[in-house]
Amino acid sequence: NSPPHYGTGVIECIDYIEDFLTKEEYIGYLRGNIAKYLHRWRYKNGIEDLEKIKHYIDLLIELEDNHGNK
């Protein structure tokens, strides 16, 4: 899920955010986005918001898997 406007620099926006936040802050960022899209999917963008939830959950799973937390 990489819209063109997030990749105009040297790195993608999500990678930049992950880089400057602590692990716990980044987890909070991911959880906040999951909560936002979960709250609004029925009222705003439907399936598109459900796909965004899946994307952020996949990032969270990858983060936890890479740090040995299962």
Phi, psi and omega in degrees: 000086185230080177301146183305324183290349176266353184240025184281343179267198181287322177235160178290152182305315182298324178292321177297315180299313179300322183294321185265352176265155170290167179302315181295321177296318180295320175301317177298320177299313180296315180297321178297318178293321177300312180298318181300309183288329177293322180292322190258353189303324181287336189253345186237285190244009174053235184304323180303317179290325176296323177295323178294321176301313181300318179300312182291326175294319177299319177296320179294318177298315179299316179300312181292320180294321180290340180256013174074016179258108180241000000 
